[in-house]
Amino acid sequence: MDWDYLRYVRALAIGGTLAKAGEILGVHQTTVLRRLDHMEEALAVRFFERSREGLKLTAAGEMAFYEAEKLAAEIENLERKLRQETTALEGKIRIATPDTLMTELLAPILASLLIKYPDIELEILTDNDVSNLSHREADLTLRPENKPQATWEGERIAAMQYAVYATPGYCRRNRGFDIDQRPEQLRWIIPDETFSLLATGRWYRRHLKHATSVIRCNSLQAMVALARSGAGVAVLPCYLGEDARELRRLSEPLEGESVDLWLHVNQDTQQMARVRLVMAFLVSRLRALEASLEFSTTY
């Protein structure tokens, strides 16, 4: 059955005449008559009793009109929901990111998001090991990576620079050290294998292959905490090291060792209005921090 039949049945039942039905449908009454004749012939069903006074629903017509009214109400309800979806931001958004990016970078941005869109519901998934952040489990994933999968949709935010940091106290206790020539004479706070490929792993392999005094961590937050406490020297993202008052930067940003920061969107939910709007909000706020992420001033 052609769904358009119900639209004509409804208009004829409400209008009561071919002329009024034509006005409702925006067509000429002869078009309405031809359509009525065609659908009654095609279905072998008479929807209306016709007379000089107008049209009167048959039993079959009453059934069709009842279903047409239900369909019209459902379509109107769908249209209302679609309008709300495009104008209002509400519902759940799942965001995945490493702990450090959440605590040091993303948390204040999300607070601003909730002030602007109080009906949004956030679910946060964090993991120190970025390889464990499942793209499929979240609507949006903020993570550092230089070679994202080609099938992933997303926005590159910035290239995060890394540099060497330590406390002034640690530097005083180890006077005369030379990071460029003899870095192994210092105690280094380094990441373990869970994220060494992302946290300047090549630099570690080139410069610290003879280092004997190391502290290995499976958390960037732990590395920052140890460095701030004066336990040793660490290669840290500049956005973290520069904001830590206890730390002193001992090098220029390490050349060729930056890591791109990406915000990925789940292909299954990226067409949802709230996902698109939240993604645009986060991209805008994160790119406003690009200068601190791509820190490059002299030390």
Protein Blocks (a to p, Z undefined) as FASTA:
>chain_A
ZZklmmmmmmmmmnopaklmmmmnopafklmmmmmmmmmmmnopafbdcdfkbccddfkl
mmmmmmmmmmmmmmmmmmmmmmmmmmpccdjddddddfklmmmmmmmmmmmmmmmmmmbc
cdddddfblmlmcfklpmbdcdddfbdcfkbgcddfbdcdddddddfklmmmmghiafkl
mmmlpccddddfklmmmnomlmmmmmmmmpcbdcddfbfklmmmmmmnopaccdddfklm
mmmmkbccfbdcdehiaccddddddfklmmpmklmmmmmmmmmmmmmmmmmmmgcbdZZ
